[in-house]
């Protein structure tokens, strides 16, 4: 039974919101400032599971997190999609004209870049976490500085929202993985999505052959991401997400891919959160 999960950030962060949505509001969280610390929390048994952002509909894949999951042999047991709404918030009784600097996570700043073009007097500064900036403003009662964070963060830290939903693309989603050190307990008939990893030889048509296998076995490829192998220059590992209706079809494809690829690995078998 999962009683505590590791999250990147503090309470009020988007990882914290996901923990409440995926589990419930009573779940305990270990607040970690980096994803490396998140991984350590799980590996050391401090937390039963971890929540990790893996891709965003605006900014794309968070590639280092794929490497962390793979390197530490963690297992993906679930996924969750969260609608990300970024709000500009500050200590009460200020206007946006009073704000001189905005601190937030690099990903949040990137997603809100267009908004700040109309406010050239504001300096954008990268920080470790969205909600932690909001917490710091409250602790120090700081004026002339704002945070980009969730509505929950503004409520937790008594900040005033100056502008709502400032992200460039209003429909802004982030996909999160729930990972553990061991395989999921989900029964086969509930599994309809998998994340796998493999490597291929440098020869013509090698990737096309793999895609044909997936198609022949009635699997739908929903994502493919290449990641360079640091120890072998110009060689790549492929991280692939697939969905399916029948576990038998997936099992058949898996047995074929083990033969056709190198270093084949199942990163996780879980329930498709899109259904």
C-alpha positions in Angstrom: 0.0 0.0 0.0 1.3 3.4 -1.0 1.3 5.8 2.0 3.9 8.4 1.0 5.1 9.6 -2.4 8.1 11.7 -3.4 7.4 14.8 -5.4 9.6 17.5 -7.0 8.8 20.7 -5.3 6.8 21.7 -2.2 3.1 21.5 -1.4 1.2 23.6 -3.9 3.4 22.4 -6.8 1.9 20.7 -9.8 3.5 17.4 -8.6 1.7 17.8 -5.3 -1.6 18.4 -7.1 -1.0 15.2 -9.1 -0.4 13.2 -5.9 -3.8 14.3 -4.7 -5.5 13.5 -8.0 -3.9 10.1 -8.5 -4.1 8.9 -5.0 -6.2 11.2 -2.6 -5.8 14.3 -0.5 -4.6 12.2 2.5 -1.4 11.0 0.8 1.8 12.0 2.5 4.4 13.7 0.4 8.2 13.9 0.6 9.1 17.4 -0.7 12.3 17.1 -2.8 13.9 20.0 -4.7 15.4 17.9 -7.5 14.4 14.8 -9.4 17.6 13.2 -8.2 16.4 13.6 -4.7 13.0 12.2 -5.7 14.7 9.1 -7.0 16.8 8.8 -3.8 13.6 9.0 -1.7 12.2 6.0 -3.4 15.4 4.0 -3.5 16.1 4.6 0.1 12.6 3.5 1.1 11.6 6.9 2.5 8.8 7.0 0.0 6.7 4.2 -1.5 6.5 5.8 -4.9 7.5 8.9 -6.9 5.7 11.2 -9.2 7.8 12.6 -12.1 6.8 14.9 -14.9 7.8 13.3 -18.2 6.5 15.6 -21.0 4.6 18.8 -21.6 2.3 19.6 -24.5 4.1 23.0 -25.1 7.7 22.3 -24.0 8.0 18.7 -25.0 9.8 15.8 -23.3 11.7 16.1 -20.1 14.5 13.8 -21.3 16.6 13.6 -18.2 13.7 12.0 -16.4 13.6 9.1 -18.9 17.3 8.5 -18.1 16.7 8.6 -14.3 13.9 6.0 -14.6 16.0 3.8 -16.8 19.3 4.1 -15.0 17.8 3.3 -11.6 15.6 0.5 -12.9 12.4 2.1 -11.6 9.1 0.7 -12.8 6.3 2.9 -14.2 3.0 1.8 -12.6 0.7 4.6 -13.8 0.4 7.9 -15.5 -1.6 11.1 -15.0 -2.4 14.0 -17.3 -2.8 17.4 -15.6 -4.1 20.6 -17.1 -1.4 23.2 -16.2 -2.7 26.7 -15.5 0.0 29.1 -14.6 -1.0 32.2 -12.5 1.1 35.2 -11.7 1.0 35.9 -8.0 2.5 38.2 -5.5 2.2 39.6 -2.0 -1.2 41.4 -1.6 -1.9 45.0 -2.5 0.4 45.2 -5.6 -0.2 45.6 -9.3 1.7 44.0 -12.2 3.4 47.5 -12.7 4.9 47.1 -9.2 6.6 43.8 -10.1 10.3 44.0 -11.1 11.3 40.4 -11.1 9.5 37.1 -11.6 11.0 33.8 -10.3 9.8 30.4 -11.4 10.9 27.0 -12.7 12.5 27.2 -16.2 9.7 25.1 -17.7 7.0 27.5 -16.3 9.0 30.5 -17.6 9.2 28.9 -21.0 5.5 28.2 -21.2 4.7 31.8 -20.3 7.3 33.6 -22.4 4.9 35.4 -24.7 2.9 36.9 -21.9 5.9 38.8 -20.5 6.8 40.4 -23.8 4.2 43.1 -23.0 6.0 43.8 -19.7 9.6 44.5 -20.7 10.3 46.0 -17.2 10.0 42.6 -15.6 13.1 40.5 -15.3 12.6 36.7 -15.6 14.7 34.6 -13.3 14.9 30.8 -13.2 14.3 29.1 -9.9 14.1 25.5 -8.5 10.3 25.2 -8.1 7.1 27.1 -8.8 5.5 26.7 -5.4 8.7 27.2 -3.4 9.0 30.7 -4.8 5.4 31.4 -3.7 6.3 30.0 -0.2 9.4 32.2 -0.1 7.5 35.4 -0.9 5.1 34.6 1.9 7.9 33.8 4.4 9.7 37.1 3.7 6.6 39.2 2.8 8.6 40.2 -0.3 7.3 43.0 -2.5 8.1 43.8 -6.1 8.7 40.1 -6.8 6.2 37.6 -8.2 5.9 33.9 -8.7 4.4 31.8 -11.5 2.6 28.9 -9.8 -0.7 27.0 -9.3 -3.9 28.4 -7.8 -3.3 26.0 -4.9 0.0 27.7 -4.2 -1.6 31.1 -4.0 -4.2 29.7 -1.5 -1.6 27.9 0.6 0.7 30.9 0.8 -1.8 33.7 0.9 -0.7 35.4 -2.3 -2.8 37.5 -4.6 -3.2 36.4 -8.2 -2.3 39.3 -10.5 -3.0 37.6 -13.8 -4.7 34.2 -14.5 -3.7 31.5 -17.0 -0.7 33.3 -18.5 0.7 30.3 -20.3 1.1 30.9 -24.1 -1.2 28.0 -25.1 -4.3 27.9 -22.9 -4.7 24.1 -23.2 -1.4 23.2 -21.5 -1.0 19.6 -20.3 1.8 17.8 -18.5 2.0 14.0 -18.4 3.3 12.5 -15.2 4.6 9.0 -14.4 4.0 7.3 -11.1 7.1 5.1 -10.5 8.1 2.4 -8.0 11.0 0.1 -7.4 8.9 -3.0 -8.2 6.4 -4.1 -10.8 2.8 -3.0 -10.6 0.0 -5.1 -9.1 -2.4 -4.3 -11.9 -3.9 -7.5 -13.4 -3.3 -8.3 -17.0 -6.8 -7.5 -18.1 -6.5 -4.0 -16.8 -3.2 -3.3 -18.6 -3.6 -1.5 -21.9 -0.5 0.7 -22.2 3.3 0.0 -21.9 6.6 1.9 -22.0 9.5 0.1 -23.4 13.1 0.8 -24.3 15.4 -0.7 -26.9 18.5 -0.1 -29.1 18.9 -0.8 -32.8 21.8 -1.5 -35.1 22.9 1.3 -37.5 21.4 -0.2 -40.7 18.8 0.8 -43.2 15.2 0.0 -42.2 15.9 -1.2 -38.7 13.4 1.2 -37.1 10.9 0.7 -39.8 11.0 -3.0 -39.2 10.1 -2.4 -35.5 7.3 -0.1 -36.4 5.9 -2.8 -38.7 6.0 -5.4 -35.9 4.0 -3.0 -33.7 1.4 -2.5 -36.5 1.2 -6.2 -37.3 0.5 -7.0 -33.6 -2.3 -4.4 -33.4 -0.4 -2.0 -31.2 -0.7 1.8 -31.4 2.5 3.8 -31.0 1.7 6.9 -29.0 5.2 8.2 -28.4 8.8 7.6 -29.5 11.7 9.4 -28.0 15.4 8.9 -28.7 18.0 9.4 -26.0 21.8 9.4 -26.7 23.9 6.8 -25.0 26.5 8.8 -23.1 29.1 6.0 -23.0 28.7 5.3 -26.8 28.8 8.4 -29.0 26.2 8.6 -31.7 24.3 5.6 -30.5 20.8 6.1 -29.3 18.2 4.2 -27.2 14.6 4.5 -28.1 11.9 5.0 -25.5 8.5 4.0 -26.9 4.9 4.1 -25.5 2.3 1.8 -27.0 -1.4 1.2 -26.3 -3.3 -2.0 -27.1 -6.7 -3.6 -26.6 -5.4 -7.1 -25.9 -2.5 -8.0 -23.6 -1.9 -11.1 -25.8 -1.1 -8.9 -28.8 1.3 -6.9 -26.7 2.9 -10.0 -25.3 3.4 -11.4 -28.8 5.1 -8.1 -29.9 7.3 -8.1 -26.9 8.6 -11.6 -27.6 9.5 -10.5 -31.2 11.1 -7.2 -30.2 13.3 -9.1 -27.7 14.8 -10.9 -30.7 15.0 -8.0 -33.1 16.4 -5.3 -30.8 19.3 -4.9 -28.4 19.0 -4.2 -24.7 15.2 -4.6 -24.8 13.6 -3.4 -21.5 10.1 -3.0 -20.2 9.9 0.3 -18.2 6.3 -0.2 -17.2 2.9 -1.8 -18.0 -0.1 0.2 -16.7 -3.5 1.6 -17.4 -3.9 4.2 -20.1 -5.0 7.4 -18.4 -6.5 8.8 -21.6 -9.4 6.3 -21.5 
